[in-house]
Structures are given as structure tokens and as C-alpha cells.
Amino acid sequence: MLQDIINQTEDGLLSDLKGKIGLDEDKAKETLNVSKDSLISSLGKEVGSGNIDGILNMLNAGPGAQNTDLFKNLMAGLNSSYISKLGISPEMASKIGNLVLPMIVSAISGSKSGEIGKVDLMKMLGEGFGGSLMGKAGDLLKGGLGNLFK
């Protein structure tokens, strides 16, 4: 589900990467692939470390999402990926990250009316990360609800 949500932003991001950033078609597509891989990996690490509340805080913060620690960490990871995998300057990486990350976070946040809860997040992440992280998210959810479901 998470992958599907990210994929829904692809046309708009491709257009913006070409029009606003000045990338050619191939570089824009490569940039999107790096973006997806980096974000899914980073979110997986956040789930693995138990930072479900941090993810939820960012996704439910609306326009304030960019002020959350997790958003800043995701941005740093994206920029690092752009520099190492695309061979671009830190300035260009930052410019791309400032375009891409807010759009993707907004798409994820807007994928459900109302606030995203732990169960919603678990569903999103479960399909995007496979069984092991789904299990970890499930364990955290169970623990967070006073072990009601054990």
C-alpha cells in the first residue's frame, strides 16, 4: 500500500523534477527510484527501532510535518542517497529533497481521511515491507495497546 501511495505521486514528481529542477527524463526517473528506495528503507528502519509514534506524528502534523525530527532525518537520508547514488552536489540534493519529500509525505498523509492511526500505519507498512516488519509493527501495536490482543 505504501509503495502504491508513493507511486501515485510519480507523474507529478517527474514533471516537477524536469520543470522546476531541470533534470532530463532519465535523471528524473533515476531520482524517483532513489527516492523510493531511500524512503522505504528509512521508514523500515524507523519501524524496526520502534518509532511508530514518530512516524504517526509526522504523518498527522499536516503542514508542520517538515518541523518534525523524523522529517528532518528522512531529508538527511534522502540527500545523502542523492549525493552518493546520483553523484550530484549537496545543493542540488537539497533542492530535490525539498521538492520530493514534502510531496510524498503529503500523499501518504492524505491517503486516509482523518488522522492516521497505528492500525492504518501497520496496514500501509505491512504491504510495503513484508512480513518481518509487519510482525514488528504488530508487536509494537499490541504492546502499545496494553497487550490487549495477545
Secondary structure in CASP SS format (residue, H / E / C, confidence):
PFRMAT SS
TARGET T0000
AUTHOR 0000-0000-0000
METHOD secondary structure of the structure
MODEL  1
M C 1.00
L H 1.00
Q H 1.00
D H 1.00
I H 1.00
I H 1.00
N H 1.00
Q H 1.00
T C 1.00
E H 1.00
D H 1.00
G H 1.00
L H 1.00
L H 1.00
S H 1.00
D H 1.00
L H 1.00
K H 1.00
G H 1.00
K H 1.00
I H 1.00
G C 1.00
L C 1.00
D C 1.00
E H 1.00
D H 1.00
K H 1.00
A H 1.00
K H 1.00
E H 1.00
T H 1.00
L H 1.00
N H 1.00
V H 1.00
S H 1.00
K H 1.00
D H 1.00
S H 1.00
L H 1.00
I H 1.00
S H 1.00
S H 1.00
L H 1.00
G H 1.00
K H 1.00
E H 1.00
V H 1.00
G H 1.00
S C 1.00
G C 1.00
N C 1.00
I H 1.00
D H 1.00
G H 1.00
I H 1.00
L H 1.00
N H 1.00
M H 1.00
L H 1.00
N C 1.00
A C 1.00
G H 1.00
P H 1.00
G H 1.00
A H 1.00
Q H 1.00
N H 1.00
T C 1.00
D H 1.00
L H 1.00
F H 1.00
K H 1.00
N H 1.00
L H 1.00
M H 1.00
A H 1.00
G H 1.00
L H 1.00
N H 1.00
S H 1.00
S H 1.00
Y H 1.00
I H 1.00
S H 1.00
K H 1.00
L H 1.00
G C 1.00
I C 1.00
S C 1.00
P H 1.00
E H 1.00
M H 1.00
A H 1.00
S H 1.00
K H 1.00
I H 1.00
G H 1.00
N H 1.00
L H 1.00
V H 1.00
L H 1.00
P H 1.00
M H 1.00
I H 1.00
V H 1.00
S H 1.00
A H 1.00
I H 1.00
S H 1.00
G C 1.00
S C 1.00
K C 1.00
S C 1.00
G C 1.00
E C 1.00
I C 1.00
G C 1.00
K H 1.00
V H 1.00
D H 1.00
L H 1.00
M H 1.00
K H 1.00
M H 1.00
L H 1.00
G H 1.00
E H 1.00
G H 1.00
F H 1.00
G C 1.00
G H 1.00
S H 1.00
L H 1.00
M H 1.00
G H 1.00
K H 1.00
A H 1.00
G H 1.00
D H 1.00
L H 1.00
L H 1.00
K H 1.00
G H 1.00
G H 1.00
L C 1.00
G C 1.00
N C 1.00
L C 1.00
F C 1.00
K C 1.00
END
